Each structure stands twice: as C-alpha cells, then as structure tokens.
Amino acid sequence: MCEKLENINVASFEPMPTPRELDSKLPITEAARKTVSLGRKTLNAILDREDNRLFAIIGPCSIHDPNAGLEYARRLKNLADEVADTIFIIMRVYFEKPRTTVGWKGYINDPFMDDSFRVDIGMEKAREFLLRVNDMGLPVGSEALDPNSPQYLGDLISWSAIGARTTESQTHREMSSGLSTPVGFKNGTSGDLSVAVNAILSASRPHAFLGVDGEGRVAIVRTTGNRYGHMVLRGGDSPNYDTVSIALAEDELAKANLPANIVVDCSHANSHKKPEMQPLVLADVINQICAGNRSIVGVMIESHLEAGNQPIPDDLSQLKYGLSVTDACVDWATTEKMLLDAAKKLRGKKARN
C-alpha cells in the first residue's frame, strides 16, 4: 500500500452549492438591487467629496439571531430616514468572525451555534437575511473575511471592511482589488497605520489570483483594482480618534498620495472595548467635524437591541434576545440618542456655513 501524502489531516470534503445555484434559489429582488446600487453610489460620492454627509456603519457586532437582526434593521431604517439629511446609514451585518485562537466563527460557519459547522446552510441563511434587509431599503456593510464568500453574497453588500487581523494579508488585499464595494482597511491591532496604507495602495492595483467563479470552479481571477479603499482607525495599544491621531493618519495618507478619507471605529480599542465609551468617541469625532475637519468621512458603531454581551450557553434556549454573543454593544436607546445628537450638531454646522 502506498503511503498517503495528501490531505492527511482532512477528515472529509463536503459539497457546497455553487454561487450560481444559491443565487438562483435566492435571486436578488429589484428593491434590493436599487438599495445596493444607491448605497454604493452614495458612498463613492462621499469618498469623492461630491456628497458632504457623514456615513455611519452601525449594527450588531455579529448576527446570530436573524429575528433580532431584522427587528434591529426595521428600527434602524426609521432612524436612517430621520437623519438622512446629514448622515447616511449602512447597517453593519457581520457573519464571519476572525479568531485569535478559538471561538464561534460566525453565522455562516456555524449557524446553529452547536459546532455542527453547516456552512452550506449558513451561507443560504446569510443571503436570505441580506435580501430582507436590502428589501427594506437599508444598505448593508460587512467584513470580507473568507475569500470565497463575495461570490455568494457580494451582490447584496454596499460597503466592505477588512479587519485589523487581515489588512496585512496578501489574499485579502488581492480580493479587495476586485470587490464591487468601497473597502475600509483597519489599522493593525498595535495601531500601526502603515499596514492600512499599504493595503489601500495594493488593492488599488490590478491583481491576478486563484479564486472560484459563479459555477464554483477554481479560476484565475483578474482584477482591475479598487480606487475606493480608505482607512479605518480602530485604535491599537491606545485610542487613535483624537485630533493628533487624525492628523498623523492624514499625514500618512498624504505621503502615499492617497485621498484623506478616514473612518473612525468608535468601538474596539478606541473605546477600550467598553460600549459605554462609544458615545464619547462619537461626540469627539462630531466635534472635530464641526470644527472644520474634512478627512473624517465615516464612523463605525457596534449597537444592538440590548446593551452589553453574553456568552453562548450550552442550552441555546437561554440566549437573551437582542444581546450580542461577541463584542459588547450599546443598546437601542443609546443608539438613537447618539445618532440624533450627531445629526443635530451636523445640521448646526451646515446652518452656520
């Protein structure tokens, strides 16, 4: 018997539906198509300085309960309409969670939260959720983590993020060069800005790499480059949303001949992972804009129906409704106040101008 030399540590290969098959099962609706198109065009216009509104990526740290997620989306759509004159809202819908060691990897990877890892079902449920949110007229932003996921879900996404752990990854820079959305690259976990600058530059160039096509076949993917990459400040060893940090980020972008487009993540290290600090970060950022800052084009906020977070219990019936199972979030009442206060200040700035 010949010695086995490949797939030694692989337990099995299980077939996935192809992107085309899933698209045929859950085709994009006309309403969703209009939402995605408007979302992308508006974000591009903000990044090109043709639209002077602030954009806000806001929503749960991750989706684990689609019913709670849809209730949140309905509330957010009403709030988005209320502040639309000054703030363009994109719902944060994250299905994939990068892990430093181990832990729940997200709704696509493990939709039943029981280590059954039914990725096929998770991908279908994720697409169904995205369709329903877009059908409400609410555009969606998500983290691009698995390089194959955009083939399944990309037509329903208006904004993409590359996380702090993957901004330095060549695979994710190449993938971003072909994404149809604007892409926000987070600074490194230490706070290093150069990895985000280099990622924006790399993604703006054409690339060729291995991927899958709509039929699920391995293919050489050739891209044209994505000119809508921008920097997301999420803090590092210390917060980096203050005026000095913003000026340093502007300088790094200028040295690379990149547009001064900066998004501030009000969560993560910028709030010391304390959700109650997010309103303070947002207020500081809005004050900077009202004082004349032109480089801050967007903010990110982690928000859910309830405040805080919860561990995933062995008995899933004990999960509390509307409460994050990953990073802690601000609750809905705080979310409303944050955005309404920000919109009021931004209107005041417009009136003075």
Secondary structure, 3 states (H helix, E strand, C coil): CCCCCCCCCCCCCCCCCCHHHHHHHCCCCHHHHHHHHHHHHHHHHHHCCCCCCEEEEEECCCCCCHHHHHHHHHHHHHHHHHHCCCEEEEEECCCCCCCCCCCCCCCCCCCCCCCCCCHHHHHHHHHHHHHHHHHCCCCEEEECCCCCHHHHHHHHCCEEEECCCCCCCHHHHHHHHHCCCCEEEECCCCCCCHHHHHHHHHHCCCCEEEEECCCCCEEEEECCCCCCEEEEECCCCCCCCCHHHHHHHHHHHHHCCCCCCEEEECCHHHHCCCHHHHHHHHHHHHHHHHCCCCCEEEEEEEECCCCEECCCCCCHHHCCCCCECCCCEECHHHHHHHHHHHHHHHHHHHHHC
